[in-house]
Amino acid sequence: MKSLLIAGVMSIMFVTAGHADQYWVSGDRISGGCNITTSQPITFSLPAYEGSTDPAYRTSWTSGPYQSLDDAKLARSTISSCPPSSEATDDKAKDD
């Protein structure tokens, strides 16, 4: 029984450690831009949310997870719906 408990605790620790430092690229329907976040955003992609100005429904699509900030920036640069962004805003990932 003890070995089963230890195995369960170890499994949880490995799963938690595996999700550390992940980045997501998300489309913002209000600003028309793309954001890099450190947590998986909730996506509202149904047609009923189109045209919504409510900040709660601003994420229209997501891409990820990426293992590093550089990977997320590279992915954002290859997504056609993301406008080119300035380097000044790229220095720190947003977490909305």
mmCIF file as gemmi writes it, N, C-alpha and C atoms, coordinates in Angstrom:
data_model
loop_
_atom_site.group_PDB
_atom_site.id
_atom_site.type_symbol
_atom_site.label_atom_id
_atom_site.label_alt_id
_atom_site.label_comp_id
_atom_site.label_asym_id
_atom_site.label_entity_id
_atom_site.label_seq_id
_atom_site.pdbx_PDB_ins_code
_atom_site.Cartn_x
_atom_site.Cartn_y
_atom_site.Cartn_z
_atom_site.occupancy
_atom_site.B_iso_or_equiv
_atom_site.pdbx_formal_charge
_atom_site.auth_seq_id
_atom_site.auth_asym_id
_atom_site.pdbx_PDB_model_num
ATOM 1 N N . MET Axp A 1 ? 0.815 -1.191 0 1 0 ? 1 A 1
ATOM 2 C CA . MET Axp A 1 ? 0 0 0 1 0 ? 1 A 1
ATOM 3 C C . MET Axp A 1 ? 0.868 1.268 0 1 0 ? 1 A 1
ATOM 4 N N . LYS Axp A 2 ? 1.957 1.202 0.771 1 0 ? 2 A 1
ATOM 5 C CA . LYS Axp A 2 ? 2.857 2.339 0.831 1 0 ? 2 A 1
ATOM 6 C C . LYS Axp A 2 ? 3.473 2.631 -0.532 1 0 ? 2 A 1
ATOM 7 N N . SER Axp A 3 ? 3.848 1.573 -1.236 1 0 ? 3 A 1
ATOM 8 C CA . SER Axp A 3 ? 4.475 1.764 -2.545 1 0 ? 3 A 1
ATOM 9 C C . SER Axp A 3 ? 3.488 2.371 -3.536 1 0 ? 3 A 1
ATOM 10 N N . LEU Axp A 4 ? 2.222 2.033 -3.422 1 0 ? 4 A 1
ATOM 11 C CA . LEU Axp A 4 ? 1.196 2.614 -4.289 1 0 ? 4 A 1
ATOM 12 C C . LEU Axp A 4 ? 1.03 4.105 -3.997 1 0 ? 4 A 1
ATOM 13 N N . LEU Axp A 5 ? 1.052 4.483 -2.755 1 0 ? 5 A 1
ATOM 14 C CA . LEU Axp A 5 ? 0.942 5.889 -2.365 1 0 ? 5 A 1
ATOM 15 C C . LEU Axp A 5 ? 2.156 6.678 -2.862 1 0 ? 5 A 1
ATOM 16 N N . ILE Axp A 6 ? 3.332 6.109 -2.696 1 0 ? 6 A 1
ATOM 17 C CA . ILE Axp A 6 ? 4.548 6.776 -3.159 1 0 ? 6 A 1
ATOM 18 C C . ILE Axp A 6 ? 4.522 6.931 -4.678 1 0 ? 6 A 1
ATOM 19 N N . ALA Axp A 7 ? 4.085 5.904 -5.38 1 0 ? 7 A 1
ATOM 20 C CA . ALA Axp A 7 ? 3.993 5.981 -6.842 1 0 ? 7 A 1
ATOM 21 C C . ALA Axp A 7 ? 3.012 7.067 -7.277 1 0 ? 7 A 1
ATOM 22 N N . GLY Axp A 8 ? 1.893 7.202 -6.581 1 0 ? 8 A 1
ATOM 23 C CA . GLY Axp A 8 ? 0.916 8.254 -6.895 1 0 ? 8 A 1
ATOM 24 C C . GLY Axp A 8 ? 1.484 9.643 -6.679 1 0 ? 8 A 1
ATOM 25 N N . VAL Axp A 9 ? 2.178 9.837 -5.58 1 0 ? 9 A 1
ATOM 26 C CA . VAL Axp A 9 ? 2.782 11.139 -5.28 1 0 ? 9 A 1
ATOM 27 C C . VAL Axp A 9 ? 3.852 11.479 -6.314 1 0 ? 9 A 1
ATOM 28 N N . MET Axp A 10 ? 4.66 10.499 -6.688 1 0 ? 10 A 1
ATOM 29 C CA . MET Axp A 10 ? 5.703 10.727 -7.685 1 0 ? 10 A 1
ATOM 30 C C . MET Axp A 10 ? 5.09 11.086 -9.039 1 0 ? 10 A 1
ATOM 31 N N . SER Axp A 11 ? 4.003 10.427 -9.391 1 0 ? 11 A 1
ATOM 32 C CA . SER Axp A 11 ? 3.333 10.721 -10.667 1 0 ? 11 A 1
ATOM 33 C C . SER Axp A 11 ? 2.835 12.158 -10.7 1 0 ? 11 A 1
ATOM 34 N N . ILE Axp A 12 ? 2.24 12.601 -9.619 1 0 ? 12 A 1
ATOM 35 C CA . ILE Axp A 12 ? 1.738 13.975 -9.543 1 0 ? 12 A 1
ATOM 36 C C . ILE Axp A 12 ? 2.888 14.969 -9.631 1 0 ? 12 A 1
ATOM 37 N N . MET Axp A 13 ? 3.996 14.669 -8.997 1 0 ? 13 A 1
ATOM 38 C CA . MET Axp A 13 ? 5.142 15.568 -9.044 1 0 ? 13 A 1
ATOM 39 C C . MET Axp A 13 ? 5.698 15.679 -10.463 1 0 ? 13 A 1
ATOM 40 N N . PHE Axp A 14 ? 5.779 14.563 -11.188 1 0 ? 14 A 1
ATOM 41 C CA . PHE Axp A 14 ? 6.303 14.599 -12.559 1 0 ? 14 A 1
ATOM 42 C C . PHE Axp A 14 ? 5.362 15.346 -13.493 1 0 ? 14 A 1
ATOM 43 N N . VAL Axp A 15 ? 4.067 15.161 -13.318 1 0 ? 15 A 1
ATOM 44 C CA . VAL Axp A 15 ? 3.097 15.863 -14.17 1 0 ? 15 A 1
ATOM 45 C C . VAL Axp A 15 ? 3.162 17.358 -13.906 1 0 ? 15 A 1
ATOM 46 N N . THR Axp A 16 ? 3.242 17.756 -12.655 1 0 ? 16 A 1
ATOM 47 C CA . THR Axp A 16 ? 3.322 19.175 -12.308 1 0 ? 16 A 1
ATOM 48 C C . THR Axp A 16 ? 4.61 19.793 -12.841 1 0 ? 16 A 1
ATOM 49 N N . ALA Axp A 17 ? 5.718 19.101 -12.715 1 0 ? 17 A 1
ATOM 50 C CA . ALA Axp A 17 ? 6.999 19.62 -13.207 1 0 ? 17 A 1
ATOM 51 C C . ALA Axp A 17 ? 7.006 19.701 -14.722 1 0 ? 17 A 1
ATOM 52 N N . GLY Axp A 18 ? 6.287 18.834 -15.383 1 0 ? 18 A 1
ATOM 53 C CA . GLY Axp A 18 ? 6.236 18.842 -16.84 1 0 ? 18 A 1
ATOM 54 C C . GLY Axp A 18 ? 5.511 20.034 -17.411 1 0 ? 18 A 1
ATOM 55 N N . HIS Axp A 19 ? 4.664 20.683 -16.625 1 0 ? 19 A 1
ATOM 56 C CA . HIS Axp A 19 ? 3.908 21.837 -17.108 1 0 ? 19 A 1
ATOM 57 C C . HIS Axp A 19 ? 4.547 23.169 -16.736 1 0 ? 19 A 1
ATOM 58 N N . ALA Axp A 20 ? 5.724 23.142 -16.172 1 0 ? 20 A 1
ATOM 59 C CA . ALA Axp A 20 ? 6.39 24.381 -15.783 1 0 ? 20 A 1
ATOM 60 C C . ALA Axp A 20 ? 6.936 25.106 -17.012 1 0 ? 20 A 1
ATOM 61 N N . ASP Axp A 21 ? 6.898 26.408 -16.972 1 0 ? 21 A 1
ATOM 62 C CA . ASP Axp A 21 ? 7.462 27.258 -18.021 1 0 ? 21 A 1
ATOM 63 C C . ASP Axp A 21 ? 6.895 26.956 -19.404 1 0 ? 21 A 1
ATOM 64 N N . GLN Axp A 22 ? 5.586 26.94 -19.512 1 0 ? 22 A 1
ATOM 65 C CA . GLN Axp A 22 ? 4.955 26.783 -20.817 1 0 ? 22 A 1
ATOM 66 C C . GLN Axp A 22 ? 4.356 28.112 -21.242 1 0 ? 22 A 1
ATOM 67 N N . TYR Axp A 23 ? 4.372 28.353 -22.527 1 0 ? 23 A 1
ATOM 68 C CA . TYR Axp A 23 ? 3.879 29.608 -23.08 1 0 ? 23 A 1
ATOM 69 C C . TYR Axp A 23 ? 2.826 29.308 -24.137 1 0 ? 23 A 1
ATOM 70 N N . TRP Axp A 24 ? 1.841 30.181 -24.25 1 0 ? 24 A 1
ATOM 71 C CA . TRP Axp A 24 ? 0.741 30.043 -25.206 1 0 ? 24 A 1
ATOM 72 C C . TRP Axp A 24 ? 0.625 31.327 -26.014 1 0 ? 24 A 1
ATOM 73 N N . VAL Axp A 25 ? 0.304 31.2 -27.285 1 0 ? 25 A 1
ATOM 74 C CA . VAL Axp A 25 ? 0.02 32.348 -28.141 1 0 ? 25 A 1
ATOM 75 C C . VAL Axp A 25 ? -1.495 32.375 -28.318 1 0 ? 25 A 1
ATOM 76 N N . SER Axp A 26 ? -2.114 33.529 -28.087 1 0 ? 26 A 1
ATOM 77 C CA . SER Axp A 26 ? -3.568 33.622 -28.203 1 0 ? 26 A 1
ATOM 78 C C . SER Axp A 26 ? -3.965 34.845 -29.009 1 0 ? 26 A 1
ATOM 79 N N . GLY Axp A 27 ? -5.053 34.702 -29.753 1 0 ? 27 A 1
ATOM 80 C CA . GLY Axp A 27 ? -5.586 35.8 -30.558 1 0 ? 27 A 1
ATOM 81 C C . GLY Axp A 27 ? -6.572 36.62 -29.751 1 0 ? 27 A 1
ATOM 82 N N . ASP Axp A 28 ? -6.418 37.925 -29.786 1 0 ? 28 A 1
ATOM 83 C CA . ASP Axp A 28 ? -7.279 38.849 -29.042 1 0 ? 28 A 1
ATOM 84 C C . ASP Axp A 28 ? -8.282 39.468 -30.006 1 0 ? 28 A 1
ATOM 85 N N . ARG Axp A 29 ? -9.558 39.119 -29.847 1 0 ? 29 A 1
ATOM 86 C CA . ARG Axp A 29 ? -10.565 39.602 -30.789 1 0 ? 29 A 1
ATOM 87 C C . ARG Axp A 29 ? -10.875 41.088 -30.598 1 0 ? 29 A 1
ATOM 88 N N . ILE Axp A 30 ? -10.625 41.662 -29.438 1 0 ? 30 A 1
ATOM 89 C CA . ILE Axp A 30 ? -10.924 43.08 -29.204 1 0 ? 30 A 1
ATOM 90 C C . ILE Axp A 30 ? -9.855 43.976 -29.83 1 0 ? 30 A 1
ATOM 91 N N . SER Axp A 31 ? -8.58 43.68 -29.581 1 0 ? 31 A 1
ATOM 92 C CA . SER Axp A 31 ? -7.507 44.522 -30.118 1 0 ? 31 A 1
ATOM 93 C C . SER Axp A 31 ? -7.047 44.071 -31.5 1 0 ? 31 A 1
ATOM 94 N N . GLY Axp A 32 ? -7.377 42.833 -31.874 1 0 ? 32 A 1
ATOM 95 C CA . GLY Axp A 32 ? -6.934 42.313 -33.159 1 0 ? 32 A 1
ATOM 96 C C . GLY Axp A 32 ? -5.491 41.843 -33.153 1 0 ? 32 A 1
ATOM 97 N N . GLY Axp A 33 ? -4.862 41.813 -31.993 1 0 ? 33 A 1
ATOM 98 C CA . GLY Axp A 33 ? -3.47 41.403 -31.886 1 0 ? 33 A 1
ATOM 99 C C . GLY Axp A 33 ? -3.324 40.006 -31.33 1 0 ? 33 A 1
ATOM 100 N N . CYS Axp A 34 ? -2.105 39.661 -30.983 1 0 ? 34 A 1
ATOM 101 C CA . CYS Axp A 34 ? -1.781 38.363 -30.398 1 0 ? 34 A 1
ATOM 102 C C . CYS Axp A 34 ? -1.024 38.572 -29.096 1 0 ? 34 A 1
ATOM 103 N N . ASN Axp A 35 ? -1.307 37.721 -28.133 1 0 ? 35 A 1
ATOM 104 C CA . ASN Axp A 35 ? -0.651 37.802 -26.833 1 0 ? 35 A 1
ATOM 105 C C . ASN Axp A 35 ? 0.105 36.516 -26.558 1 0 ? 35 A 1
ATOM 106 N N . ILE Axp A 36 ? 1.183 36.628 -25.781 1 0 ? 36 A 1
ATOM 107 C CA . ILE Axp A 36 ? 1.888 35.453 -25.269 1 0 ? 36 A 1
ATOM 108 C C . ILE Axp A 36 ? 1.608 35.407 -23.78 1 0 ? 36 A 1
ATOM 109 N N . THR Axp A 37 ? 1.064 34.28 -23.33 1 0 ? 37 A 1
ATOM 110 C CA . THR Axp A 37 ? 0.718 34.127 -21.922 1 0 ? 37 A 1
ATOM 111 C C . THR Axp A 37 ? 1.449 32.929 -21.34 1 0 ? 37 A 1
ATOM 112 N N . THR Axp A 38 ? 1.533 32.889 -20.016 1 0 ? 38 A 1
ATOM 113 C CA . THR Axp A 38 ? 2.194 31.774 -19.343 1 0 ? 38 A 1
ATOM 114 C C . THR Axp A 38 ? 1.198 30.763 -18.803 1 0 ? 38 A 1
ATOM 115 N N . SER Axp A 39 ? -0.085 30.983 -19.038 1 0 ? 39 A 1
ATOM 116 C CA . SER Axp A 39 ? -1.104 30.008 -18.658 1 0 ? 39 A 1
ATOM 117 C C . SER Axp A 39 ? -2.044 29.806 -19.84 1 0 ? 39 A 1
ATOM 118 N N . GLN Axp A 40 ? -2.607 28.624 -19.945 1 0 ? 40 A 1
ATOM 119 C CA . GLN Axp A 40 ? -3.475 28.329 -21.081 1 0 ? 40 A 1
ATOM 120 C C . GLN Axp A 40 ? -4.752 29.161 -20.993 1 0 ? 40 A 1
ATOM 121 N N . PRO Axp A 41 ? -4.995 30.019 -21.993 1 0 ? 41 A 1
ATOM 122 C CA . PRO Axp A 41 ? -6.198 30.845 -21.954 1 0 ? 41 A 1
ATOM 123 C C . PRO Axp A 41 ? -7.438 30.045 -22.341 1 0 ? 41 A 1
ATOM 124 N N . ILE Axp A 42 ? -8.58 30.503 -21.893 1 0 ? 42 A 1
ATOM 125 C CA . ILE Axp A 42 ? -9.856 29.904 -22.277 1 0 ? 42 A 1
ATOM 126 C C . ILE Axp A 42 ? -10.257 30.514 -23.607 1 0 ? 42 A 1
ATOM 127 N N . THR Axp A 43 ? -10.592 29.672 -24.577 1 0 ? 43 A 1
ATOM 128 C CA . THR Axp A 43 ? -10.883 30.123 -25.93 1 0 ? 43 A 1
ATOM 129 C C . THR Axp A 43 ? -12.385 30.176 -26.164 1 0 ? 43 A 1
ATOM 130 N N . PHE Axp A 44 ? -12.845 31.3 -26.701 1 0 ? 44 A 1
ATOM 131 C CA . PHE Axp A 44 ? -14.25 31.485 -27.06 1 0 ? 44 A 1
ATOM 132 C C . PHE Axp A 44 ? -14.312 31.671 -28.57 1 0 ? 44 A 1
ATOM 133 N N . SER Axp A 45 ? -14.384 30.556 -29.31 1 0 ? 45 A 1
ATOM 134 C CA . SER Axp A 45 ? -14.306 30.638 -30.768 1 0 ? 45 A 1
ATOM 135 C C . SER Axp A 45 ? -15.641 30.434 -31.468 1 0 ? 45 A 1
ATOM 136 N N . LEU Axp A 46 ? -16.73 30.301 -30.741 1 0 ? 46 A 1
ATOM 137 C CA . LEU Axp A 46 ? -18.032 30.124 -31.377 1 0 ? 46 A 1
ATOM 138 C C . LEU Axp A 46 ? -18.487 31.417 -32.046 1 0 ? 46 A 1
ATOM 139 N N . PRO Axp A 47 ? -19.27 31.322 -33.115 1 0 ? 47 A 1
ATOM 140 C CA . PRO Axp A 47 ? -19.751 32.531 -33.802 1 0 ? 47 A 1
ATOM 141 C C . PRO Axp A 47 ? -20.551 33.465 -32.897 1 0 ? 47 A 1
ATOM 142 N N . ALA Axp A 48 ? -21.149 32.939 -31.855 1 0 ? 48 A 1
ATOM 143 C CA . ALA Axp A 48 ? -21.936 33.775 -30.944 1 0 ? 48 A 1
ATOM 144 C C . ALA Axp A 48 ? -21.078 34.815 -30.233 1 0 ? 48 A 1
ATOM 145 N N . TYR Axp A 49 ? -19.781 34.552 -30.102 1 0 ? 49 A 1
ATOM 146 C CA . TYR Axp A 49 ? -18.884 35.489 -29.426 1 0 ? 49 A 1
ATOM 147 C C . TYR Axp A 49 ? -18.28 36.519 -30.371 1 0 ? 49 A 1
ATOM 148 N N . GLU Axp A 50 ? -18.438 36.351 -31.681 1 0 ? 50 A 1
ATOM 149 C CA . GLU Axp A 50 ? -17.889 37.297 -32.655 1 0 ? 50 A 1
ATOM 150 C C . GLU Axp A 50 ? -18.476 38.684 -32.42 1 0 ? 50 A 1
ATOM 151 N N . GLY Axp A 51 ? -17.641 39.682 -32.46 1 0 ? 51 A 1
ATOM 152 C CA . GLY Axp A 51 ? -18.091 41.053 -32.273 1 0 ? 51 A 1
ATOM 153 C C . GLY Axp A 51 ? -18.288 41.455 -30.819 1 0 ? 51 A 1
ATOM 154 N N . SER Axp A 52 ? -18.043 40.546 -29.903 1 0 ? 52 A 1
ATOM 155 C CA . SER Axp A 52 ? -18.203 40.857 -28.486 1 0 ? 52 A 1
ATOM 156 C C . SER Axp A 52 ? -17.096 41.804 -28.033 1 0 ? 52 A 1
ATOM 157 N N . THR Axp A 53 ? -17.456 42.801 -27.254 1 0 ? 53 A 1
ATOM 158 C CA . THR Axp A 53 ? -16.47 43.716 -26.682 1 0 ? 53 A 1
ATOM 159 C C . THR Axp A 53 ? -16.248 43.447 -25.199 1 0 ? 53 A 1
ATOM 160 N N . ASP Axp A 54 ? -16.855 42.386 -24.686 1 0 ? 54 A 1
ATOM 161 C CA . ASP Axp A 54 ? -16.683 42.007 -23.291 1 0 ? 54 A 1
ATOM 162 C C . ASP Axp A 54 ? -15.281 41.414 -23.111 1 0 ? 54 A 1
ATOM 163 N N . PRO Axp A 55 ? -14.455 41.981 -22.226 1 0 ? 55 A 1
ATOM 164 C CA . PRO Axp A 55 ? -13.092 41.482 -22.036 1 0 ? 55 A 1
ATOM 165 C C . PRO Axp A 55 ? -13.028 40.005 -21.636 1 0 ? 55 A 1
ATOM 166 N N . ALA Axp A 56 ? -14.094 39.472 -21.061 1 0 ? 56 A 1
ATOM 167 C CA . ALA Axp A 56 ? -14.092 38.067 -20.662 1 0 ? 56 A 1
ATOM 168 C C . ALA Axp A 56 ? -14.047 37.13 -21.862 1 0 ? 56 A 1
ATOM 169 N N . TYR Axp A 57 ? -14.488 37.606 -23.029 1 0 ? 57 A 1
ATOM 170 C CA . TYR Axp A 57 ? -14.554 36.763 -24.226 1 0 ? 57 A 1
ATOM 171 C C . TYR Axp A 57 ? -13.562 37.205 -25.299 1 0 ? 57 A 1
ATOM 172 N N . ARG Axp A 58 ? -12.452 37.758 -24.896 1 0 ? 58 A 1
ATOM 173 C CA . ARG Axp A 58 ? -11.541 38.344 -25.875 1 0 ? 58 A 1
ATOM 174 C C . ARG Axp A 58 ? -10.681 37.318 -26.611 1 0 ? 58 A 1
ATOM 175 N N . THR Axp A 59 ? -10.437 36.137 -26.084 1 0 ? 59 A 1
ATOM 176 C CA . THR Axp A 59 ? -9.566 35.16 -26.737 1 0 ? 59 A 1
ATOM 177 C C . THR Axp A 59 ? -10.339 34.37 -27.781 1 0 ? 59 A 1
ATOM 178 N N . SER Axp A 60 ? -9.943 34.506 -29.058 1 0 ? 60 A 1
ATOM 179 C CA . SER Axp A 60 ? -10.663 33.833 -30.132 1 0 ? 60 A 1
ATOM 180 C C . SER Axp A 60 ? -9.973 32.554 -30.6 1 0 ? 60 A 1
ATOM 181 N N . TRP Axp A 61 ? -8.68 32.393 -30.331 1 0 ? 61 A 1
ATOM 182 C CA . TRP Axp A 61 ? -7.957 31.168 -30.674 1 0 ? 61 A 1
ATOM 183 C C . TRP Axp A 61 ? -6.685 31.082 -29.834 1 0 ? 61 A 1
ATOM 184 N N . THR Axp A 62 ? -6.152 29.876 -29.696 1 0 ? 62 A 1
ATOM 185 C CA . THR Axp A 62 ? -4.906 29.67 -28.968 1 0 ? 62 A 1
ATOM 186 C C . THR Axp A 62 ? -4.004 28.7 -29.725 1 0 ? 62 A 1
ATOM 187 N N . SER Axp A 63 ? -2.721 28.819 -29.471 1 0 ? 63 A 1
ATOM 188 C CA . SER Axp A 63 ? -1.73 27.922 -30.052 1 0 ? 63 A 1
ATOM 189 C C . SER Axp A 63 ? -0.688 27.637 -28.981 1 0 ? 63 A 1
ATOM 190 N N . GLY Axp A 64 ? -0.324 26.387 -28.833 1 0 ? 64 A 1
ATOM 191 C CA . GLY Axp A 64 ? 0.669 26.057 -27.834 1 0 ? 64 A 1
ATOM 192 C C . GLY Axp A 64 ? 0.372 24.71 -27.216 1 0 ? 64 A 1
ATOM 193 N N . PRO Axp A 65 ? 1.063 24.32 -26.216 1 0 ? 65 A 1
ATOM 194 C CA . PRO Axp A 65 ? 2.055 25.065 -25.441 1 0 ? 65 A 1
ATOM 195 C C . PRO Axp A 65 ? 3.441 25.04 -26.094 1 0 ? 65 A 1
ATOM 196 N N . TYR Axp A 66 ? 4.223 26.048 -25.777 1 0 ? 66 A 1
ATOM 197 C CA . TYR Axp A 66 ? 5.605 26.16 -26.228 1 0 ? 66 A 1
ATOM 198 C C . TYR Axp A 66 ? 6.501 26.11 -25 1 0 ? 66 A 1
ATOM 199 N N . GLN Axp A 67 ? 7.661 25.512 -25.142 1 0 ? 67 A 1
ATOM 200 C CA . GLN Axp A 67 ? 8.546 25.28 -24.007 1 0 ? 67 A 1
ATOM 201 C C . GLN Axp A 67 ? 9.382 26.496 -23.617 1 0 ? 67 A 1
ATOM 202 N N . SER Axp A 68 ? 9.52 27.462 -24.51 1 0 ? 68 A 1
ATOM 203 C CA . SER Axp A 68 ? 10.305 28.652 -24.175 1 0 ? 68 A 1
ATOM 204 C C . SER Axp A 68 ? 9.629 29.885 -24.772 1 0 ? 68 A 1
ATOM 205 N N . LEU Axp A 69 ? 10 31.026 -24.251 1 0 ? 69 A 1
ATOM 206 C CA . LEU Axp A 69 ? 9.461 32.286 -24.75 1 0 ? 69 A 1
ATOM 207 C C . LEU Axp A 69 ? 9.897 32.515 -26.193 1 0 ? 69 A 1
ATOM 208 N N . ASP Axp A 70 ? 11.118 32.122 -26.519 1 0 ? 70 A 1
ATOM 209 C CA . ASP Axp A 70 ? 11.603 32.269 -27.898 1 0 ? 70 A 1
ATOM 210 C C . ASP Axp A 70 ? 10.789 31.417 -28.871 1 0 ? 70 A 1
ATOM 211 N N . ASP Axp A 71 ? 10.415 30.204 -28.448 1 0 ? 71 A 1
ATOM 212 C CA . ASP Axp A 71 ? 9.573 29.357 -29.295 1 0 ? 71 A 1
ATOM 213 C C . ASP Axp A 71 ? 8.209 30.001 -29.532 1 0 ? 71 A 1
ATOM 214 N N . ALA Axp A 72 ? 7.648 30.593 -28.479 1 0 ? 72 A 1
ATOM 215 C CA . ALA Axp A 72 ? 6.344 31.247 -28.607 1 0 ? 72 A 1
ATOM 216 C C . ALA Axp A 72 ? 6.437 32.465 -29.523 1 0 ? 72 A 1
ATOM 217 N N . LYS Axp A 73 ? 7.526 33.232 -29.414 1 0 ? 73 A 1
ATOM 218 C CA . LYS Axp A 73 ? 7.719 34.386 -30.302 1 0 ? 73 A 1
ATOM 219 C C . LYS Axp A 73 ? 7.867 33.948 -31.749 1 0 ? 73 A 1
ATOM 220 N N . LEU Axp A 74 ? 8.596 32.858 -31.963 1 0 ? 74 A 1
ATOM 221 C CA . LEU Axp A 74 ? 8.766 32.33 -33.311 1 0 ? 74 A 1
ATOM 222 C C . LEU Axp A 74 ? 7.419 31.87 -33.875 1 0 ? 74 A 1
ATOM 223 N N . ALA Axp A 75 ? 6.638 31.195 -33.058 1 0 ? 75 A 1
ATOM 224 C CA . ALA Axp A 75 ? 5.322 30.739 -33.505 1 0 ? 75 A 1
ATOM 225 C C . ALA Axp A 75 ? 4.422 31.927 -33.842 1 0 ? 75 A 1
ATOM 226 N N . ARG Axp A 76 ? 4.456 32.95 -32.992 1 0 ? 76 A 1
ATOM 227 C CA . ARG Axp A 76 ? 3.635 34.135 -33.238 1 0 ? 76 A 1
ATOM 228 C C . ARG Axp A 76 ? 4.035 34.814 -34.545 1 0 ? 76 A 1
ATOM 229 N N . SER Axp A 77 ? 5.311 34.797 -34.869 1 0 ? 77 A 1
ATOM 230 C CA . SER Axp A 77 ? 5.763 35.447 -36.098 1 0 ? 77 A 1
ATOM 231 C C . SER Axp A 77 ? 5.328 34.684 -37.347 1 0 ? 77 A 1
ATOM 232 N N . THR Axp A 78 ? 4.987 33.409 -37.207 1 0 ? 78 A 1
ATOM 233 C CA . THR Axp A 78 ? 4.56 32.614 -38.363 1 0 ? 78 A 1
ATOM 234 C C . THR Axp A 78 ? 3.048 32.529 -38.508 1 0 ? 78 A 1
ATOM 235 N N . ILE Axp A 79 ? 2.297 33.047 -37.547 1 0 ? 79 A 1
ATOM 236 C CA . ILE Axp A 79 ? 0.827 33.009 -37.604 1 0 ? 79 A 1
ATOM 237 C C . ILE Axp A 79 ? 0.349 34.226 -38.384 1 0 ? 79 A 1
ATOM 238 N N . SER Axp A 80 ? -0.391 33.993 -39.461 1 0 ? 80 A 1
ATOM 239 C CA . SER Axp A 80 ? -0.777 35.08 -40.368 1 0 ? 80 A 1
ATOM 240 C C . SER Axp A 80 ? -1.728 36.095 -39.733 1 0 ? 80 A 1
ATOM 241 N N . SER Axp A 81 ? -2.525 35.693 -38.753 1 0 ? 81 A 1
ATOM 242 C CA . SER Axp A 81 ? -3.462 36.637 -38.148 1 0 ? 81 A 1
ATOM 243 C C . SER Axp A 81 ? -2.817 37.5 -37.064 1 0 ? 81 A 1
ATOM 244 N N . CYS Axp A 82 ? -1.535 37.284 -36.777 1 0 ? 82 A 1
ATOM 245 C CA . CYS Axp A 82 ? -0.819 38.104 -35.794 1 0 ? 82 A 1
ATOM 246 C C . CYS Axp A 82 ? -0.076 39.221 -36.504 1 0 ? 82 A 1
ATOM 247 N N . PRO Axp A 83 ? -0.388 40.479 -36.174 1 0 ? 83 A 1
ATOM 248 C CA . PRO Axp A 83 ? 0.381 41.58 -36.766 1 0 ? 83 A 1
ATOM 249 C C . PRO Axp A 83 ? 1.79 41.599 -36.201 1 0 ? 83 A 1
ATOM 250 N N . PRO Axp A 84 ? 2.744 42.109 -36.962 1 0 ? 84 A 1
ATOM 251 C CA . PRO Axp A 84 ? 4.111 42.211 -36.418 1 0 ? 84 A 1
ATOM 252 C C . PRO Axp A 84 ? 4.113 43.076 -35.163 1 0 ? 84 A 1
ATOM 253 N N . SER Axp A 85 ? 4.855 42.638 -34.153 1 0 ? 85 A 1
ATOM 254 C CA . SER Axp A 85 ? 4.871 43.397 -32.9 1 0 ? 85 A 1
ATOM 255 C C . SER Axp A 85 ? 6.24 44.006 -32.682 1 0 ? 85 A 1
ATOM 256 N N . SER Axp A 86 ? 6.274 45.045 -31.855 1 0 ? 86 A 1
ATOM 257 C CA . SER Axp A 86 ? 7.545 45.707 -31.573 1 0 ? 86 A 1
ATOM 258 C C . SER Axp A 86 ? 8.311 44.907 -30.53 1 0 ? 86 A 1
ATOM 259 N N . GLU Axp A 87 ? 9.618 45.006 -30.536 1 0 ? 87 A 1
ATOM 260 C CA . GLU Axp A 87 ? 10.454 44.282 -29.602 1 0 ? 87 A 1
ATOM 261 C C . GLU Axp A 87 ? 10.275 44.776 -28.167 1 0 ? 87 A 1
ATOM 262 N N . ALA Axp A 88 ? 9.858 46.017 -27.991 1 0 ? 88 A 1
ATOM 263 C CA . ALA Axp A 88 ? 9.693 46.57 -26.636 1 0 ? 88 A 1
ATOM 264 C C . ALA Axp A 88 ? 8.614 45.832 -25.87 1 0 ? 88 A 1
ATOM 265 N N . THR Axp A 89 ? 7.549 45.424 -26.536 1 0 ? 89 A 1
ATOM 266 C CA . THR Axp A 89 ? 6.482 44.708 -25.843 1 0 ? 89 A 1
ATOM 267 C C . THR Axp A 89 ? 6.75 43.229 -25.758 1 0 ? 89 A 1
ATOM 268 N N . ASP Axp A 90 ? 7.76 42.743 -26.464 1 0 ? 90 A 1
ATOM 269 C CA . ASP Axp A 90 ? 8.064 41.327 -26.464 1 0 ? 90 A 1
ATOM 270 C C . ASP Axp A 90 ? 8.952 40.905 -25.3 1 0 ? 90 A 1
ATOM 271 N N . ASP Axp A 91 ? 9.512 41.83 -24.57 1 0 ? 91 A 1
ATOM 272 C CA . ASP Axp A 91 ? 10.475 41.491 -23.542 1 0 ? 91 A 1
ATOM 273 C C . ASP Axp A 91 ? 9.891 40.682 -22.413 1 0 ? 91 A 1
ATOM 274 N N . LYS Axp A 92 ? 8.612 40.845 -22.142 1 0 ? 92 A 1
ATOM 275 C CA . LYS Axp A 92 ? 8 40.151 -21.018 1 0 ? 92 A 1
ATOM 276 C C . LYS Axp A 92 ? 6.691 39.532 -21.483 1 0 ? 92 A 1
ATOM 277 N N . ALA Axp A 93 ? 6.458 38.283 -21.127 1 0 ? 93 A 1
ATOM 278 C CA . ALA Axp A 93 ? 5.211 37.613 -21.506 1 0 ? 93 A 1
ATOM 279 C C . ALA Axp A 93 ? 4.077 38.13 -20.626 1 0 ? 93 A 1
ATOM 280 N N . LYS Axp A 94 ? 2.917 38.301 -21.247 1 0 ? 94 A 1
ATOM 281 C CA . LYS Axp A 94 ? 1.732 38.738 -20.521 1 0 ? 94 A 1
ATOM 282 C C . LYS Axp A 94 ? 1.086 37.532 -19.863 1 0 ? 94 A 1
ATOM 283 N N . ASP Axp A 95 ? 0.376 37.752 -18.788 1 0 ? 95 A 1
ATOM 284 C CA . ASP Axp A 95 ? -0.373 36.685 -18.125 1 0 ? 95 A 1
ATOM 285 C C . ASP Axp A 95 ? -1.748 37.217 -17.765 1 0 ? 95 A 1
ATOM 286 N N . ASP Axp A 96 ? -2.676 37.152 -18.738 1 0 ? 96 A 1
ATOM 287 C CA . ASP Axp A 96 ? -4.03 37.69 -18.533 1 0 ? 96 A 1
ATOM 288 C C . ASP Axp A 96 ? -4.967 36.662 -17.983 1 0 ? 96 A 1
